[in-house]
Amino acid sequence: MTTINWTTSSLARRDRFDAWASALNESHLDFSLSTPGSHDFNARIRQRSLSGIQIVDCHCDPCAGHRGSEQISKGGQAYFGVLFLMSGKEIVRDGSHEFLMLPRDMLLWDSTRHIGFNVVEPLHKLTLLIPQDTLDVALPRARDYVGTAVRGAAGSLVAGYLQTLVTEFSNIEEDNGPAIMDMTVDMLASALRMNLSRGPSLMSGVQLKQILDFIEKRLRDPELTPARIAASHGISVRYLHMLFAGHDLTVAKWVRHRRLMRSSQDLKVMKDRSTLTEVAMRWGFSDSAQFSRVFKLQFGVAPSTYRRSYQ
């Protein structure tokens, strides 16, 4: 099967979200989606089926949805979904459990159970829809692993493989598809066995979400330090670092990443005539030289070049 490419880019803004809802249901199974507040919705999908496994590479703006009794009752093939987040932030609700997904997190879900999602910021994710009988062969009683997150050493190995799969799946020759998908399923099964800690705890996930919200509201503050963040939540700095380490992050790197994302949004606005130094200071950077250096590390170009590309 050839790769299917879909995007909102050629659609009128008023039609984008409805078109996205249809595309999501065709590529990811049926979901009921909530309409976002803005009509300026952007999304794109690449999809391919190999050896009965659906591979979906998805970029989308914030949105929310759920798969409940109405959608499940339509029947059809039962799948296990493997969600791998490459960038952005997403909250996944599986029954009474809520998981905060951050870059390089992977989670197993079940298409025959209620599930909801909330895309908090623009994201890039890979979804593998694996027929349940296929995963059950490699991972007996696979349903027991639903809600398991893969992180740590196993997570790093799987993340590297899945990132390569995202890049290359359109180029895989049809004859090689079964062998490559068998290898993929075996690797995922092994990683899930190693991480049968049942994924991120509900408490730590909710607590980390509260901390991320706190950081987001105070990105302009140059004194936003780990010590201040920890004190504001009644926890030690060591425990704060442990929460972030569970998601392969550091506090400082997350704060810097979010400041860079917010400053990049300002640089796209043609009406904003602020100097680069003013943009840097607005988002908590100590000086323009530091801002330019870390901006280029993240986006591959200097902030001045980035701004010109949107003018």
N, C-alpha and C positions, 0 to 999 in steps of 0.2 A: 504494500500500500504506500502510495506517495504521501509526502508531508502536506498537511492542510495548513494554510496560513490565513489568519483572519485579523482584522484591525478596525478600530473605530475611526481611523485618521481620515478616511474619505467620506464619512457620514456627517450629515448636519448635526449640530450639537443637540438639538431637541430630540433626535432619534437615537442617540448613542447608547443611552442606558438600556432602553428596551431591546435594542439589537444585542447588547452585551448579555442581557438576561437570557436571550435565546441561545447565544453562542455558548454561554456557560453551561446551560442545560444539555446542549448537544455534546459538549466535550467532557463534562464532569459528572454526568447524571443529573436528575431533576433536583432543583433547589428553588425555594421561594425567596426572592430577593427584595430587600428594602430599598426604596429609591433614595439616592443621596441628595443632599441639599443643593448641589450645584449641577447645572446642565453640562458643564465643561468636563465630561467624563472621558477618560482615555483608557484603552485596554487593547491588548493584542495577544493572540494565541498562536502557537505552532503545535500541531498534533499529528501523531502517527501511531498506527497499530502494528506491533511486531509480535508474532507468535501468540496472538490473543490478548496481549497486554497493551493497554492504552497509555501512551506517553504524552503528557500535556505540559508544554512550557508556557507559562502564563505571566503576563505583566498586567497589573490593573491598579486603578486609583481606589481610594477608600470606598468600601461598600459593606453590606452585611446581608446575611441570608441564613436559612435553615432548611434542613431536610427532615420533614416530619412524617406523620402517618399517611397524609395524603400522597406525598411523593413516593414513599416506600411501597404503598399499596398498589402502585402501578405495575409492580413486579419487574420482570426482566432479569438479566444476569446479576448475580450477587458478586460483589467485588470487595476486596480489601483495598483501601486507598493508602498509599504512602505519600505523605506530604513532606516535602523538603523545601525549607525557606531559604532563598538565596540572598534576598535583601528585603528590608522593610520590617513590618511588625504586624502580627495577626493573633487574635484571640480565638481559640477553638473551644467550643463547649460540647462535651461528650457526656450526655446524661446530666448528672449532678456535678461533674467535674469540669473545671475550666483551666485551660492551658494557655500560657502566654508564649507564643512562638517568636523567636528571634533568629537572626541569620545563622545558618548552619544547623538549626534544629530540625529533627525529623520525627514524625509522629505517625503511628498506624491507626487508621479508622476503619469502620465497618459500614458498608452501604445499606445494611439491613437494620441499622440502629439510628435513633435520632441523633442529629449532629447539627451544630450551628457554628457560624464563623462571623468575625467582625474584623475587616481589614482596617487597621488603625491609620496606616500611612501607605503611600504608594509602594507596592511590593513586586517582587519577582519570585515565583515559586515553580517548582516542578512537582507534578502529581503523576504517580504511577497507579493505574487501576488494574489490579491483578485479580483474575478470577479466583474465587475463594478455594475451589478445589485445587488450583495450581499451587497456591501458597501452602495449603494444608499438606501437600506432598513433601515440601521442603521443611515445613514447620508444623508438625502435628499439633492439633488443638490451637491453631493460629489465633482463634478468637480470644483465647486467654491473654494474648499479648496486645489487644486493642487498648489504646491509651498509653502504650509504652513509648517513651522518647529515647532516641539514640543520641548520646553525647559522649564526652570523654575520648579515649583513644580510639574505640570502635567508631565513634561518631566522626572523628577526623578522617579516618580511612574511607568511610562510606561517603562523607561529604565530598572528598576529592574525586571519588569515582562518579558520583552523581553529577558533579559540576562538569566533568568530561562528557558524560552521557548527554547533558543538555546541549553541549556544543556540537556533538557528533551524531546524534540519533538520526538526523535527516540524511546522513551520508552512509548509513549502514546498508550494505547490500542485502536484499531480501533473503538470499540463501544463508546468510550468516546470522539472520535474526534469531532463529530458535536457540542457537548456541549462546549468543550474547545475552538473551533474556534468561536462559537457564542460569548462567553465571550471575546475572543481576539478582535473581530471586534467591539463589543460594547465599550470596553475600548479605542480602538484607535479612534473611532468616538467621544467619550466624550473628549479625549485629544485634538483632532483637533478643536472642538468647542471652547475650552478654549483658544486656541492659534491662533485665527483668526486675528493675527497681520500680517498675510501674510509672516511669517517667517523672516529670517535675511534680513535687508535692503541691496540693491545692494551696496550702498556706504560703509556701515560698513564692509560688507563681503570682498570687494575689498581692503579696507584699512587694514583690519586685515591680508589678504594674503600678502600684501606688508611688513607688520611688521614681519610676520613669516619668510618671505624670508630674511629680514634684520638680524634677530636673527640667522638663519641657517648659514649665511655667517660669523658670528662673534662668534660662540660658543667657539672658542679657547681663546677668550679674557676674562680674569678673571674680568675685569671691566665692563662687560656687565650688567648694572643695569637698572631697570625700568626708572630711571631718564634720563639715556643716551639714551635709546630707544625712550622715549617720545620726548626728545629734537631733536633727529635726524629726527622726523616726524612732528615737529611743532605742537605737541599736549601736553596737560597737562598730568601729571602722573595719575591724577584722571580719565581722559577720557580713557587713556590707560587701566587702570584696568577695566573700564566699558566695553570696547570692549571684553576683555577676560572673564569677568564675564558672558557675554551673551552666552558663550560657556561652562559654568561650569568649567572654568580654572582660574588659577592665572598666572601672568607673570613668577614668580619665579619657579613655578612647571613645566611650559612648558619648560623653559630654562634647568632646571635640567633633565627633561625627554629626551630632545633631546641630551644633553651631554651624558647621560647614553646610549642612543641608538647608538651614534657614537663610544663611547668607547667600547661598546660590540662588534661592528663590528671589531675594531682593535684587540680585544682579540681572535677573531676567526681566524685571519691570522697567520698561522704557521711560516711564514718568519719574522714576527715582533717579535724581541727579546727584545723589550722595557720592562723595569720593570713596575710593577703596578703603582709605583709613577710617572714614566714618562708618562704613559698613562693618569693618572689622571690629571697631570699638562697640558698635551697637550690639554685636553678638558675643561680647565677652572676651575677645582676643586682646592681648596686652599691647600689641603693636602690629603695624601693617606688614612688616617683614616676616614675622612669624605666621601671620595669616596667609600671605602669599605662598610661603613654603609648604604649609600643610594643605592648602587648597589644591596646589598642583599635585601633591602626593595622592589626593583622593580623586581628583577629576582629570588628571593628566595634562591639564593646561593651566596657565596662569589666570588669575581672576580677571585681569583686563581683557585677555583673549576670550575668555568665557562670556564676558559681558557683550563684547562686540558681536559674537555669534548670534545674539538674540536681538540685535538692533538693525 
